[in-house]
């Protein structure tokens, strides 16, 4: 069976210049809540919004965030993190993350950290091309952590079959 080849599989794909009269820079922005904007207007079309989340990558030369569908690419702005944990579910003692790009992976408690506002961040896509990436738990996902939390006199820890780690204050 012959598999179609995407232009992105060419070793020089990310070094090709932009099409004539165009730029690789864009006005697309991913905000702190996981919403895409173009020219300061929120991207409302659900299929386009979902597609944009699946096109997130890093440029292999400079490490900047890009959107690529395998046929073209552009730089875009990430205000906080490129991926968001939309929800969590329990599976055989593990916490399974549902990410903004539609993929799932197990939570590694050792990567969880909190910022000064109490927002929780973690590392995802360690094995992905361009990874690892940072992700932020949405408020909804944070509420689903409850079955994996243990409190003691020293604070709160996340416990899964992958390990136990205290959430830094």
N, CA and C atoms as an extended XYZ file, in Angstrom:
507
Properties=species:S:1:pos:R:3:atomname:S:1:resname:S:1:resid:I:1 pbc="F F F"
N         0.837       -1.172        0.000 N   UNK     1
C         0.000        0.000        0.000 CA  UNK     1
C         0.890        1.247        0.000 C   UNK     1
N         0.591        2.172       -0.864 N   UNK     2
C         1.354        3.413       -0.963 CA  UNK     2
C         0.706        4.450       -0.057 C   UNK     2
N         1.508        5.049        0.778 N   UNK     3
C         1.034        6.059        1.704 CA  UNK     3
C         1.291        7.429        1.101 C   UNK     3
N         0.296        8.340        1.148 N   UNK     4
C         0.526        9.678        0.618 CA  UNK     4
C         1.598       10.390        1.443 C   UNK     4
N         2.406       11.157        0.773 N   UNK     5
C         3.477       11.891        1.437 CA  UNK     5
C         3.062       13.348        1.563 C   UNK     5
N         3.172       13.878        2.782 N   UNK     6
C         2.876       15.286        3.008 CA  UNK     6
C         4.146       16.088        2.784 C   UNK     6
N         4.011       17.323        2.350 N   UNK     7
C         5.196       18.165        2.181 CA  UNK     7
C         6.035       18.277        3.454 C   UNK     7
N         5.399       18.199        4.625 N   UNK     8
C         6.132       18.339        5.886 CA  UNK     8
C         7.133       17.213        6.111 C   UNK     8
N         7.032       16.146        5.339 N   UNK     9
C         7.978       15.044        5.473 CA  UNK     9
C         9.282       15.306        4.722 C   UNK     9
N         9.314       16.365        3.935 N   UNK    10
C        10.549       16.756        3.239 CA  UNK    10
C        11.504       17.339        4.282 C   UNK    10
N        12.771       16.950        4.277 N   UNK    11
C        13.685       17.419        5.324 CA  UNK    11
C        13.870       18.936        5.387 C   UNK    11
N        13.583       19.643        4.306 N   UNK    12
C        13.752       21.099        4.289 CA  UNK    12
C        12.432       21.864        4.422 C   UNK    12
N        11.340       21.167        4.696 N   UNK    13
C        10.002       21.779        4.725 CA  UNK    13
C         9.955       23.062        5.545 C   UNK    13
N        10.526       23.040        6.748 N   UNK    14
C        10.431       24.205        7.626 CA  UNK    14
C        11.440       25.296        7.277 C   UNK    14
N        12.236       25.059        6.270 N   UNK    15
C        13.200       26.073        5.825 CA  UNK    15
C        12.776       26.733        4.516 C   UNK    15
N        11.734       26.207        3.876 N   UNK    16
C        11.250       26.825        2.643 CA  UNK    16
C        10.711       28.214        2.950 C   UNK    16
N        10.931       29.181        2.078 N   UNK    17
C        10.388       30.522        2.320 CA  UNK    17
C         8.860       30.506        2.211 C   UNK    17
N         8.260       31.527        2.782 N   UNK    18
C         6.804       31.672        2.681 CA  UNK    18
C         6.420       31.880        1.227 C   UNK    18
N         5.187       31.554        0.857 N   UNK    19
C         4.728       31.831       -0.509 CA  UNK    19
C         4.909       33.317       -0.832 C   UNK    19
N         5.096       33.610       -2.095 N   UNK    20
C         5.345       34.988       -2.524 CA  UNK    20
C         4.266       35.931       -1.993 C   UNK    20
N         4.715       37.055       -1.431 N   UNK    21
C         3.793       38.049       -0.902 CA  UNK    21
C         3.235       37.710        0.468 C   UNK    21
N         3.703       36.619        1.059 N   UNK    22
C         3.200       36.180        2.363 CA  UNK    22
C         4.334       36.180        3.380 C   UNK    22
N         3.957       35.999        4.633 N   UNK    23
C         4.920       35.948        5.722 CA  UNK    23
C         4.668       34.698        6.546 C   UNK    23
N         5.664       34.215        7.221 N   UNK    24
C         5.488       33.088        8.147 CA  UNK    24
C         4.979       33.572        9.505 C   UNK    24
N         4.984       34.883        9.730 N   UNK    25
C         4.441       35.439       10.968 CA  UNK    25
C         2.928       35.583       10.790 C   UNK    25
N         2.187       35.354       11.874 N   UNK    26
C         0.726       35.496       11.799 CA  UNK    26
C         0.226       36.321       12.978 C   UNK    26
N        -1.031       36.680       12.919 N   UNK    27
C        -1.672       37.383       14.036 CA  UNK    27
C        -2.542       36.415       14.837 C   UNK    27
N        -2.282       35.128       14.676 N   UNK    28
C        -3.017       34.117       15.442 CA  UNK    28
C        -2.396       34.050       16.835 C   UNK    28
N        -3.286       33.965       17.839 N   UNK    29
C        -2.835       33.973       19.231 CA  UNK    29
C        -3.643       32.957       20.026 C   UNK    29
N        -2.972       32.221       20.898 N   UNK    30
C        -3.619       31.300       21.835 CA  UNK    30
C        -3.536       31.940       23.210 C   UNK    30
N        -4.691       32.236       23.808 N   UNK    31
C        -4.683       32.973       25.076 CA  UNK    31
C        -4.500       32.039       26.282 C   UNK    31
N        -4.491       32.626       27.462 N   UNK    32
C        -4.254       31.898       28.722 CA  UNK    32
C        -5.353       30.893       29.050 C   UNK    32
N        -6.500       31.022       28.403 N   UNK    33
C        -7.631       30.120       28.651 CA  UNK    33
C        -7.768       29.048       27.574 C   UNK    33
N        -6.889       29.051       26.578 N   UNK    34
C        -6.942       28.043       25.528 CA  UNK    34
C        -7.796       28.425       24.338 C   UNK    34
N        -8.100       29.715       24.199 N   UNK    35
C        -8.904       30.188       23.067 CA  UNK    35
C        -7.992       30.770       21.998 C   UNK    35
N        -8.304       30.449       20.750 N   UNK    36
C        -7.567       31.018       19.627 CA  UNK    36
C        -8.218       32.316       19.178 C   UNK    36
N        -7.371       33.281       18.822 N   UNK    37
C        -7.809       34.563       18.276 CA  UNK    37
C        -7.059       34.802       16.978 C   UNK    37
N        -7.718       35.474       16.047 N   UNK    38
C        -7.077       35.935       14.823 CA  UNK    38
C        -7.429       37.406       14.669 C   UNK    38
N        -6.416       38.246       14.574 N   UNK    39
C        -6.646       39.701       14.528 CA  UNK    39
C        -7.564       40.146       15.670 C   UNK    39
N        -7.349       39.619       16.855 N   UNK    40
C        -8.098       39.942       18.077 CA  UNK    40
C        -9.564       39.507       18.061 C   UNK    40
N        -9.965       38.721       17.073 N   UNK    41
C       -11.320       38.150       17.051 CA  UNK    41
C       -11.210       36.670       17.416 C   UNK    41
N       -12.042       36.229       18.354 N   UNK    42
C       -11.994       34.838       18.772 CA  UNK    42
C       -12.376       33.925       17.604 C   UNK    42
N       -11.666       32.804       17.475 N   UNK    43
C       -11.996       31.804       16.457 CA  UNK    43
C       -13.169       31.005       17.010 C   UNK    43
N       -14.335       31.187       16.402 N   UNK    44
C       -15.554       30.575       16.925 CA  UNK    44
C       -15.946       29.288       16.217 C   UNK    44
N       -15.523       29.104       14.981 N   UNK    45
C       -15.929       27.899       14.242 CA  UNK    45
C       -15.338       26.676       14.938 C   UNK    45
N       -16.190       25.758       15.412 N   UNK    46
C       -15.694       24.642       16.221 CA  UNK    46
C       -14.678       23.742       15.515 C   UNK    46
N       -14.899       23.455       14.249 N   UNK    47
C       -13.961       22.564       13.546 CA  UNK    47
C       -12.610       23.237       13.308 C   UNK    47
N       -12.627       24.528       12.986 N   UNK    48
C       -11.370       25.250       12.815 CA  UNK    48
C       -10.646       25.362       14.152 C   UNK    48
N       -11.375       25.698       15.202 N   UNK    49
C       -10.780       25.802       16.537 CA  UNK    49
C       -10.136       24.474       16.939 C   UNK    49
N       -10.842       23.368       16.737 N   UNK    50
C       -10.305       22.054       17.081 CA  UNK    50
C        -9.083       21.716       16.226 C   UNK    50
N        -9.139       22.056       14.941 N   UNK    51
C        -8.005       21.791       14.050 CA  UNK    51
C        -6.774       22.567       14.494 C   UNK    51
N        -6.954       23.832       14.849 N   UNK    52
C        -5.812       24.638       15.284 CA  UNK    52
C        -5.115       23.989       16.474 C   UNK    52
N        -5.877       23.433       17.397 N   UNK    53
C        -5.265       22.759       18.551 CA  UNK    53
C        -4.431       21.552       18.127 C   UNK    53
N        -4.833       20.878       17.059 N   UNK    54
C        -4.080       19.692       16.614 CA  UNK    54
C        -2.849       20.065       15.786 C   UNK    54
N        -2.758       21.292       15.325 N   UNK    55
C        -1.648       21.722       14.468 CA  UNK    55
C        -0.484       22.330       15.230 C   UNK    55
N        -0.543       22.359       16.556 N   UNK    56
C         0.508       22.995       17.359 CA  UNK    56
C         1.778       22.151       17.340 C   UNK    56
N         2.888       22.845       17.093 N   UNK    57
C         4.209       22.194       17.082 CA  UNK    57
C         5.255       23.257       17.400 C   UNK    57
N         6.507       22.820       17.399 N   UNK    58
C         7.625       23.751       17.541 CA  UNK    58
C         8.430       23.711       16.258 C   UNK    58
N         8.917       24.868       15.863 N   UNK    59
C         9.798       24.928       14.702 CA  UNK    59
C        11.082       24.177       15.063 C   UNK    59
N        11.539       23.271       14.203 N   UNK    60
C        12.705       22.459       14.558 CA  UNK    60
C        14.013       23.246       14.666 C   UNK    60
N        14.101       24.416       14.056 N   UNK    61
C        15.344       25.182       14.120 CA  UNK    61
C        15.377       26.175       15.272 C   UNK    61
N        14.310       26.943       15.459 N   UNK    62
C        14.352       28.009       16.462 CA  UNK    62
C        13.487       27.736       17.695 C   UNK    62
N        12.697       26.647       17.693 N   UNK    63
C        11.904       26.279       18.855 CA  UNK    63
C        10.653       27.100       19.086 C   UNK    63
N        10.385       28.086       18.207 N   UNK    64
C         9.174       28.895       18.358 CA  UNK    64
C         7.943       28.045       18.046 C   UNK    64
N         6.818       28.454       18.627 N   UNK    65
C         5.578       27.733       18.364 CA  UNK    65
C         5.084       28.033       16.956 C   UNK    65
N         4.619       26.977       16.301 N   UNK    66
C         4.061       27.089       14.957 CA  UNK    66
C         2.751       26.310       14.895 C   UNK    66
N         1.968       26.624       13.879 N   UNK    67
C         0.810       25.829       13.491 CA  UNK    67
C         1.174       25.204       12.160 C   UNK    67
N         1.056       23.881       12.080 N   UNK    68
C         1.346       23.209       10.812 CA  UNK    68
C         0.347       22.084       10.585 C   UNK    68
N        -0.164       22.047        9.364 N   UNK    69
C        -1.094       20.982        9.000 CA  UNK    69
C        -0.424       19.964        8.071 C   UNK    69
N         0.877       20.086        7.916 N   UNK    70
C         1.619       19.168        7.053 CA  UNK    70
C         1.779       19.682        5.638 C   UNK    70
N         1.016       20.724        5.289 N   UNK    71
C         1.088       21.291        3.945 CA  UNK    71
C         1.637       22.709        3.960 C   UNK    71
N         1.499       23.386        5.089 N   UNK    72
C         2.025       24.730        5.254 CA  UNK    72
C         2.203       24.955        6.747 C   UNK    72
N         2.847       26.044        7.104 N   UNK    73
C         3.042       26.354        8.519 CA  UNK    73
C         3.180       27.852        8.713 C   UNK    73
N         2.921       28.300        9.952 N   UNK    74
C         3.070       29.700       10.320 CA  UNK    74
C         3.404       29.793       11.797 C   UNK    74
N         4.132       30.841       12.160 N   UNK    75
C         4.359       31.134       13.571 CA  UNK    75
C         3.068       31.685       14.171 C   UNK    75
N         2.873       31.463       15.462 N   UNK    76
C         1.749       32.076       16.171 CA  UNK    76
C         2.185       32.364       17.596 C   UNK    76
N         1.389       33.144       18.310 N   UNK    77
C         1.733       33.571       19.662 CA  UNK    77
C         1.017       32.700       20.686 C   UNK    77
N         1.772       32.234       21.666 N   UNK    78
C         1.225       31.482       22.785 CA  UNK    78
C         1.407       32.338       24.031 C   UNK    78
N         0.297       32.765       24.637 N   UNK    79
C         0.382       33.642       25.808 CA  UNK    79
C         0.849       32.914       27.059 C   UNK    79
N         0.518       31.640       27.192 N   UNK    80
C         0.849       30.910       28.410 CA  UNK    80
C         1.454       29.551       28.061 C   UNK    80
N         0.634       28.600       27.681 N   UNK    81
C         1.078       27.258       27.320 CA  UNK    81
C         0.401       26.828       26.027 C   UNK    81
N         1.012       25.893       25.287 N   UNK    82
C         0.405       25.470       24.026 CA  UNK    82
C        -0.716       24.432       24.168 C   UNK    82
N        -0.748       23.714       25.291 N   UNK    83
C        -1.754       22.669       25.470 CA  UNK    83
C        -2.491       22.854       26.787 C   UNK    83
N        -3.728       22.361       26.812 N   UNK    84
C        -4.577       22.471       27.986 CA  UNK    84
C        -5.168       21.109       28.292 C   UNK    84
N        -5.271       20.791       29.583 N   UNK    85
C        -5.937       19.567       30.014 CA  UNK    85
C        -7.401       19.921       30.175 C   UNK    85
N        -8.241       19.353       29.325 N   UNK    86
C        -9.678       19.651       29.341 CA  UNK    86
C       -10.412       18.857       30.419 C   UNK    86
N        -9.959       17.606       30.640 N   UNK    87
C       -10.612       16.769       31.654 CA  UNK    87
C        -9.661       15.644       32.057 C   UNK    87
N       -10.046       14.947       33.126 N   UNK    88
C        -9.309       13.781       33.622 CA  UNK    88
C       -10.292       12.655       33.833 C   UNK    88
N        -9.797       11.444       33.704 N   UNK    89
C       -10.620       10.284       34.051 CA  UNK    89
C        -9.727        9.239       34.706 C   UNK    89
N       -10.349        8.386       35.484 N   UNK    90
C        -9.627        7.325       36.183 CA  UNK    90
C        -9.626        6.073       35.317 C   UNK    90
N        -8.469        5.429       35.192 N   UNK    91
C        -8.365        4.167       34.452 CA  UNK    91
C        -7.300        3.308       35.120 C   UNK    91
N        -7.744        2.254       35.794 N   UNK    92
C        -6.834        1.313       36.443 CA  UNK    92
C        -5.846        2.008       37.376 C   UNK    92
N        -6.334        2.928       38.183 N   UNK    93
C        -5.495        3.618       39.155 CA  UNK    93
C        -4.683        4.759       38.590 C   UNK    93
N        -4.830        5.006       37.320 N   UNK    94
C        -4.102        6.092       36.678 CA  UNK    94
C        -5.047        7.245       36.380 C   UNK    94
N        -4.487        8.445       36.311 N   UNK    95
C        -5.240        9.627       35.900 CA  UNK    95
C        -4.925        9.852       34.428 C   UNK    95
N        -5.935        9.754       33.585 N   UNK    96
C        -5.755        9.931       32.148 CA  UNK    96
C        -6.203       11.338       31.777 C   UNK    96
N        -5.296       12.083       31.165 N   UNK    97
C        -5.547       13.460       30.756 CA  UNK    97
C        -6.156       13.495       29.368 C   UNK    97
N        -7.185       14.295       29.172 N   UNK    98
C        -7.718       14.578       27.837 CA  UNK    98
C        -7.218       15.972       27.468 C   UNK    98
N        -6.365       16.033       26.461 N   UNK    99
C        -5.717       17.278       26.085 CA  UNK    99
C        -6.498       18.032       25.012 C   UNK    99
N        -6.177       19.308       24.889 N   UNK   100
C        -6.875       20.201       23.956 CA  UNK   100
C        -6.718       19.793       22.504 C   UNK   100
N        -5.725       18.972       22.173 N   UNK   101
C        -5.558       18.521       20.785 CA  UNK   101
C        -6.284       17.209       20.515 C   UNK   101
N        -7.067       16.730       21.492 N   UNK   102
C        -7.842       15.508       21.305 CA  UNK   102
C        -7.105       14.248       21.698 C   UNK   102
N        -5.861       14.354       22.135 N   UNK   103
C        -5.111       13.166       22.545 CA  UNK   103
C        -5.278       12.931       24.037 C   UNK   103
N        -4.894       11.734       24.456 N   UNK   104
C        -4.931       11.379       25.869 CA  UNK   104
C        -3.583       10.816       26.272 C   UNK   104
N        -3.230       11.041       27.533 N   UNK   105
C        -2.021       10.437       28.093 CA  UNK   105
C        -2.151       10.413       29.603 C   UNK   105
N        -1.329        9.577       30.221 N   UNK   106
C        -1.355        9.455       31.672 CA  UNK   106
C        -0.666       10.651       32.327 C   UNK   106
N        -1.207       11.068       33.461 N   UNK   107
C        -0.624       12.155       34.237 CA  UNK   107
C         0.624       11.649       34.959 C   UNK   107
N         1.708       12.400       34.859 N   UNK   108
C         2.918       12.108       35.622 CA  UNK   108
C         2.941       13.088       36.785 C   UNK   108
N         2.637       12.620       38.022 N   UNK   109
C         2.555       13.544       39.160 CA  UNK   109
C         3.829       14.352       39.386 C   UNK   109
N         4.978       13.816       39.030 N   UNK   110
C         6.248       14.508       39.264 CA  UNK   110
C         6.380       15.791       38.456 C   UNK   110
N         5.561       15.970       37.417 N   UNK   111
C         5.684       17.169       36.580 CA  UNK   111
C         4.709       18.276       36.969 C   UNK   111
N         3.820       18.020       37.931 N   UNK   112
C         2.789       19.000       38.305 CA  UNK   112
C         3.410       20.126       39.134 C   UNK   112
N         3.028       21.335       38.808 N   UNK   113
C         3.483       22.506       39.553 CA  UNK   113
C         2.366       23.541       39.553 C   UNK   113
N         2.427       24.471       40.496 N   UNK   114
C         1.407       25.513       40.621 CA  UNK   114
C         2.052       26.882       40.492 C   UNK   114
N         1.288       27.824       39.943 N   UNK   115
C         1.794       29.201       39.904 CA  UNK   115
C         1.197       29.974       41.076 C   UNK   115
N         1.504       31.261       41.140 N   UNK   116
C         1.052       32.094       42.260 CA  UNK   116
C        -0.464       32.256       42.323 C   UNK   116
N        -1.169       31.988       41.227 N   UNK   117
C        -2.632       32.083       41.206 CA  UNK   117
C        -3.301       30.738       41.507 C   UNK   117
N        -2.497       29.721       41.774 N   UNK   118
C        -3.051       28.404       42.067 CA  UNK   118
C        -3.390       27.602       40.827 C   UNK   118
N        -3.008       28.077       39.645 N   UNK   119
C        -3.237       27.317       38.417 CA  UNK   119
C        -2.214       26.186       38.359 C   UNK   119
N        -2.664       25.015       37.922 N   UNK   120
C        -1.787       23.852       37.867 CA  UNK   120
C        -1.276       23.621       36.449 C   UNK   120
N         0.014       23.341       36.361 N   UNK   121
C         0.700       23.082       35.101 CA  UNK   121
C         1.381       21.726       35.195 C   UNK   121
N         1.654       21.124       34.056 N   UNK   122
C         2.373       19.865       34.012 CA  UNK   122
C         3.034       19.706       32.652 C   UNK   122
N         3.835       18.674       32.538 N   UNK   123
C         4.531       18.386       31.291 CA  UNK   123
C         3.797       17.267       30.559 C   UNK   123
N         3.599       17.450       29.246 N   UNK   124
C         2.925       16.456       28.407 CA  UNK   124
C         3.722       16.247       27.123 C   UNK   124
N         3.359       15.222       26.400 N   UNK   125
C         3.914       14.954       25.074 CA  UNK   125
C         5.440       14.867       25.090 C   UNK   125
N         5.967       14.162       26.072 N   UNK   126
C         7.421       14.008       26.175 CA  UNK   126
C         8.013       13.304       24.965 C   UNK   126
N         7.258       12.358       24.411 N   UNK   127
C         7.769       11.585       23.285 CA  UNK   127
C         7.363       12.158       21.933 C   UNK   127
N         6.598       13.237       21.940 N   UNK   128
C         6.117       13.827       20.682 CA  UNK   128
C         7.240       14.591       19.996 C   UNK   128
N         7.143       14.668       18.694 N   UNK   129
C         8.087       15.474       17.937 CA  UNK   129
C         7.981       16.919       18.419 C   UNK   129
N         9.092       17.505       18.780 N   UNK   130
C         9.090       18.869       19.296 CA  UNK   130
C         8.834       18.951       20.786 C   UNK   130
N         8.485       17.817       21.425 N   UNK   131
C         8.167       17.809       22.844 CA  UNK   131
C         9.428       17.773       23.691 C   UNK   131
N         9.284       17.850       24.981 N   UNK   132
C         8.038       17.924       25.724 CA  UNK   132
C         7.416       19.318       25.662 C   UNK   132
N         6.132       19.373       26.062 N   UNK   133
C         5.397       20.625       26.062 CA  UNK   133
C         4.805       20.864       27.442 C   UNK   133
N         4.571       22.124       27.766 N   UNK   134
C         3.847       22.470       28.981 CA  UNK   134
C         2.358       22.487       28.682 C   UNK   134
N         1.575       22.147       29.691 N   UNK   135
C         0.118       22.201       29.593 CA  UNK   135
C        -0.424       22.762       30.899 C   UNK   135
N        -1.612       23.331       30.835 N   UNK   136
C        -2.275       23.862       32.019 CA  UNK   136
C        -3.600       23.138       32.187 C   UNK   136
N        -3.924       22.797       33.427 N   UNK   137
C        -5.216       22.197       33.705 CA  UNK   137
C        -6.279       23.293       33.701 C   UNK   137
N        -7.360       23.053       32.968 N   UNK   138
C        -8.490       23.975       33.023 CA  UNK   138
C        -9.106       23.889       34.424 C   UNK   138
N        -9.925       24.849       34.756 N   UNK   139
C       -10.588       24.811       36.070 CA  UNK   139
C       -11.382       23.512       36.222 C   UNK   139
N       -12.065       23.110       35.155 N   UNK   140
C       -12.849       21.868       35.200 CA  UNK   140
C       -11.940       20.674       35.472 C   UNK   140
N       -10.805       20.598       34.788 N   UNK   141
C        -9.878       19.480       34.991 CA  UNK   141
C        -9.337       19.473       36.417 C   UNK   141
N        -9.095       20.653       36.972 N   UNK   142
C        -8.603       20.711       38.355 CA  UNK   142
C        -9.612       20.099       39.321 C   UNK   142
N       -10.906       20.310       39.065 N   UNK   143
C       -11.918       19.740       39.957 CA  UNK   143
C       -11.933       18.219       39.865 C   UNK   143
N       -11.487       17.660       38.747 N   UNK   144
C       -11.486       16.211       38.570 CA  UNK   144
C       -10.258       15.534       39.175 C   UNK   144
N        -9.353       16.307       39.753 N   UNK   145
C        -8.173       15.751       40.418 CA  UNK   145
C        -8.513       15.129       41.771 C   UNK   145
N        -9.652       15.471       42.342 N   UNK   146
C       -10.000       15.078       43.701 CA  UNK   146
C        -9.697       13.614       44.039 C   UNK   146
N       -10.072       12.634       43.202 N   UNK   147
C        -9.804       11.236       43.573 CA  UNK   147
C        -8.306       10.896       43.663 C   UNK   147
N        -7.465       11.775       43.153 N   UNK   148
C        -6.028       11.513       43.135 CA  UNK   148
C        -5.264       12.342       44.166 C   UNK   148
N        -5.982       13.076       45.013 N   UNK   149
C        -5.341       13.955       45.985 CA  UNK   149
C        -5.316       13.325       47.368 C   UNK   149
N        -4.191       13.518       48.050 N   UNK   150
C        -4.053       13.099       49.447 CA  UNK   150
C        -3.506       14.288       50.214 C   UNK   150
N        -4.166       14.613       51.327 N   UNK   151
C        -3.719       15.723       52.168 CA  UNK   151
C        -3.106       15.163       53.439 C   UNK   151
N        -2.067       15.841       53.913 N   UNK   152
C        -1.478       15.530       55.203 CA  UNK   152
C        -1.016       16.848       55.823 C   UNK   152
N        -0.352       16.796       56.930 N   UNK   153
C         0.072       18.009       57.613 CA  UNK   153
C         1.030       18.861       56.808 C   UNK   153
N         1.698       18.261       55.825 N   UNK   154
C         2.698       18.998       55.032 CA  UNK   154
C         2.131       19.586       53.753 C   UNK   154
N         0.897       19.246       53.395 N   UNK   155
C         0.317       19.791       52.168 CA  UNK   155
C        -0.513       18.768       51.434 C   UNK   155
N        -0.549       18.900       50.110 N   UNK   156
C        -1.370       18.037       49.266 CA  UNK   156
C        -0.472       17.371       48.227 C   UNK   156
N        -0.739       16.084       47.979 N   UNK   157
C         0.023       15.335       46.980 CA  UNK   157
C        -0.937       14.721       45.968 C   UNK   157
N        -0.441       14.549       44.758 N   UNK   158
C        -1.169       13.808       43.723 CA  UNK   158
C        -0.605       12.400       43.730 C   UNK   158
N        -1.510       11.403       43.771 N   UNK   159
C        -1.089       10.016       43.828 CA  UNK   159
C        -1.773        9.249       42.702 C   UNK   159
N        -0.966        8.640       41.830 N   UNK   160
C        -1.466        7.748       40.782 CA  UNK   160
C        -0.582        6.514       40.783 C   UNK   160
N        -0.878        5.567       39.935 N   UNK   161
C        -0.024        4.374       39.886 CA  UNK   161
C         1.380        4.720       39.342 C   UNK   161
N         1.539        5.904       38.748 N   UNK   162
C         2.847        6.345       38.253 CA  UNK   162
C         3.699        6.972       39.342 C   UNK   162
N         3.091        7.261       40.489 N   UNK   163
C         3.875        7.841       41.565 CA  UNK   163
C         3.080        8.818       42.403 C   UNK   163
N         3.811        9.410       43.317 N   UNK   164
C         3.245       10.371       44.262 CA  UNK   164
C         4.140       11.586       44.252 C   UNK   164
N         3.513       12.772       44.179 N   UNK   165
C         4.297       14.009       44.203 CA  UNK   165
C         3.480       15.099       44.878 C   UNK   165
N         4.156       15.818       45.750 N   UNK   166
C         3.524       16.938       46.428 CA  UNK   166
C         3.326       18.076       45.430 C   UNK   166
N         2.181       18.745       45.524 N   UNK   167
C         1.931       19.907       44.673 CA  UNK   167
C         2.612       21.099       45.343 C   UNK   167
N         3.624       21.654       44.692 N   UNK   168
C         4.294       22.812       45.297 CA  UNK   168
C         3.340       23.998       45.390 C   UNK   168
N         3.392       24.668       46.538 N   UNK   169
C         2.514       25.829       46.754 CA  UNK   169
C         2.987       26.986       45.909 C   UNK   169
